[in-house]
Amino acid sequence: QVQLVESGGGSVQPGGSLSLSCLASGFTVSSYAMRWYRQAPGKERELVAAITSFGDSTNYADSVKGRFTISRDNAKNTVYLQMNSLKPEDTAVYYCNTRIGLIQYWGQGTQVTVSS
């Protein structure tokens, strides 16, 4: 069955970097658009970054443009989110997502905390 497993979260000081991974199983990540969302306490879940299938076109929320990079390793069936120049407002649970047909699939999330 389809599974998404995130890893790589943690605590970091402002200005630091983290790299999140999303290991997929049950489908091929190269065949579907993949997305990273985040949800901060008391806020709605928001789309952070997305990468299209096959063509690898990417797009980002304005708040993370120039700081975050989404990428995909087809051989490892894994999607990544490289986060640089982190800010306290980036603190959230980060989720990997894809949609296959009419069904949305989510990982369990990984916590990112940016604090001095």
C-alpha angles and dihedrals in degrees: 000000000000114000134171119194120187125201140163102070123134145122123306138166121250110281092029131118138236133180119212124200130202114196111199129201134177093039141039115261092209090065098056140048110258127205142189118214130180135202124198122197111284093006135101121258110267135197111248105174141350138192124198125230119265098347096059095218110163137202134185142198110260090243093064103032112130092015106060128053127193118203141162135221106202094189090058094036086229136133122207138201114201110198120194133174090023120200131201089251089063088070107121146105108280120214133194115220143182136169121222112186106318096334125098116209124201136187123227092259134240125236120239117189122185112190141136 
